[in-house]
């Protein structure tokens, strides 16, 4: 079983059809749920994804979607979007609507985020599960243990030095 994609570049590498692209993008969105710091979120969009326009017929739509999500994520998390998402090749050649009915299209035209509108994509509520957490970012248990062991070693070293200075006075 393959791990979920950790970046938009991973999504592009794995996609070989629009259906596969949709599954990989959904997996990437699940990956975002576990991230809570701006640097971790920025790392998922920093690398420019490979172009998908030549890989499958709807590749240009997929390229625009990747750029729109990168731009939207940066906007919601409060950092500058990467330069790659503003390329002219990252705009859908034809308007794409998430809804097929006339009422849904009107709502999508009105409610789509600017990051999507700029790329000719219209979806009233794109899924972006970003929740920044206050405080320090989470640290792996192994990293915490290593840091605590180092802190304990330094403490014991200081105690030994103090003991040596106290015994030399006598």
VMD Tcl script that draws the C-alpha trace (Angstrom):
set ca {
  {0.00 0.00 0.00}
  {1.34 3.38 -1.01}
  {1.53 6.23 1.52}
  {-0.59 9.31 0.97}
  {1.00 12.09 -1.08}
  {2.77 14.62 1.10}
  {2.84 17.44 -1.45}
  {1.14 18.66 -4.61}
  {4.23 17.54 -6.52}
  {3.56 13.98 -5.28}
  {-0.04 14.25 -6.48}
  {1.15 15.20 -9.97}
  {3.73 12.39 -10.11}
  {1.13 9.77 -9.22}
  {-1.71 10.98 -11.47}
  {-2.15 9.27 -14.83}
  {-5.86 10.00 -15.36}
  {-8.42 12.49 -14.09}
  {-9.94 9.85 -11.81}
  {-6.55 8.96 -10.35}
  {-5.79 12.68 -9.98}
  {-9.01 13.15 -8.00}
  {-8.15 10.30 -5.63}
  {-4.60 11.54 -5.09}
  {-5.79 15.11 -4.48}
  {-8.32 13.82 -1.92}
  {-5.51 11.90 -0.22}
  {-3.37 15.05 -0.13}
  {-6.28 16.90 1.50}
  {-6.36 14.17 4.17}
  {-2.62 14.71 4.70}
  {-3.30 18.42 5.34}
  {-5.62 17.55 8.22}
  {-2.64 16.30 10.23}
  {-0.57 19.45 9.68}
  {-0.94 22.42 11.96}
  {2.00 24.74 11.34}
  {2.62 27.21 8.55}
  {6.07 25.81 7.65}
  {4.63 22.30 7.29}
  {1.78 23.58 5.11}
  {4.16 25.67 3.00}
  {6.35 22.62 2.41}
  {3.44 20.76 0.81}
  {3.13 23.36 -1.95}
  {6.70 24.65 -2.30}
  {7.81 22.33 -5.10}
  {6.24 22.94 -8.51}
  {4.20 19.91 -9.61}
  {4.96 18.30 -12.95}
  {2.68 19.47 -15.74}
  {-0.24 17.14 -16.39}
  {-1.54 18.76 -19.60}
  {0.21 16.23 -21.85}
  {-0.31 13.19 -19.65}
  {-4.10 12.80 -19.97}
  {-6.87 14.70 -21.81}
  {-8.04 16.70 -18.78}
  {-4.49 17.45 -17.66}
  {-4.82 21.22 -18.14}
  {-7.78 21.19 -15.74}
  {-5.68 19.23 -13.22}
  {-2.81 21.73 -13.57}
  {-5.18 24.61 -12.87}
  {-6.64 22.75 -9.87}
  {-3.20 22.19 -8.33}
  {-2.35 25.89 -8.71}
  {-5.72 26.95 -7.28}
  {-5.29 24.76 -4.20}
  {-1.74 26.02 -3.64}
  {-2.91 29.64 -3.89}
  {-5.93 29.02 -1.63}
  {-3.85 27.19 0.99}
  {-1.30 30.00 1.09}
  {-4.06 32.59 1.42}
  {-5.84 30.76 4.25}
  {-2.62 30.00 6.14}
  {-1.30 33.54 5.75}
  {1.87 33.13 3.70}
  {2.87 34.03 0.15}
  {1.86 31.53 -2.54}
  {4.67 29.93 -4.53}
  {5.56 31.58 -7.84}
  {4.85 28.43 -9.88}
  {1.10 28.68 -9.29}
  {0.84 31.96 -11.24}
  {2.07 30.61 -14.59}
  {-0.22 31.07 -17.60}
  {-0.12 27.30 -18.16}
  {-1.80 26.85 -14.75}
  {-5.13 28.32 -15.97}
  {-7.90 26.10 -17.30}
  {-8.45 26.79 -21.03}
  {-12.23 26.51 -20.56}
  {-14.40 27.40 -17.58}
  {-15.03 24.43 -15.29}
  {-17.97 24.25 -12.89}
  {-18.33 21.87 -9.95}
  {-22.13 22.02 -10.39}
  {-23.96 21.22 -13.60}
  {-27.30 22.97 -13.01}
  {-27.89 26.67 -13.75}
  {-28.53 27.56 -10.10}
  {-25.38 25.75 -8.99}
  {-23.36 27.55 -11.66}
  {-24.62 30.94 -10.55}
  {-23.74 30.15 -6.94}
  {-20.31 28.88 -8.02}
  {-19.68 32.09 -10.00}
  {-20.61 34.14 -6.97}
  {-18.99 32.09 -4.18}
  {-15.81 30.63 -5.69}
  {-12.65 31.79 -3.92}
  {-10.50 34.20 -5.95}
  {-7.74 31.57 -6.18}
  {-10.12 29.39 -8.17}
  {-11.72 32.17 -10.22}
  {-8.28 33.32 -11.42}
  {-7.79 29.87 -12.92}
  {-11.20 29.61 -14.59}
  {-12.45 27.11 -11.97}
  {-15.78 27.62 -10.26}
  {-16.64 25.71 -7.10}
  {-18.75 27.27 -4.37}
  {-17.01 25.47 -1.51}
  {-13.70 23.75 -2.29}
  {-12.55 21.45 0.49}
  {-9.45 22.71 2.30}
  {-9.15 21.21 5.80}
  {-6.58 23.60 7.29}
  {-6.56 24.21 11.02}
  {-3.54 26.01 12.35}
  {-2.78 25.16 15.94}
  {-1.48 27.66 18.44}
  {1.82 27.01 20.16}
  {4.70 24.85 19.17}
  {4.34 22.36 16.33}
  {4.07 18.71 17.34}
  {7.35 16.79 17.68}
  {7.82 13.08 17.14}
  {8.20 10.94 20.28}
  {11.65 9.73 19.22}
  {12.85 13.31 18.79}
  {11.48 14.24 22.25}
  {13.25 11.26 23.85}
  {16.55 12.17 22.21}
  {16.25 15.79 23.35}
  {15.36 14.74 26.92}
  {18.31 12.31 27.02}
  {20.66 15.10 25.93}
  {19.20 17.46 28.54}
  {19.64 14.78 31.24}
  {23.24 14.17 30.16}
  {24.03 17.90 30.45}
  {22.38 18.05 33.89}
  {24.41 15.10 35.16}
  {27.59 16.65 33.74}
  {26.93 19.90 35.63}
  {26.27 17.97 38.84}
  {29.56 16.08 38.47}
  {31.46 19.33 37.95}
  {29.77 20.85 41.01}
  {30.65 17.77 43.09}
  {34.29 17.95 41.95}
  {34.57 21.64 42.89}
  {33.01 20.99 46.29}
  {35.36 18.07 47.05}
  {38.44 20.06 46.02}
  {37.75 22.74 48.65}
  {38.23 20.33 51.55}
}
mol new
graphics top color blue
foreach p $ca { graphics top sphere $p radius 0.5 }
foreach p [lrange $ca 0 end-1] q [lrange $ca 1 end] { graphics top cylinder $p $q radius 0.2 }
display resetview
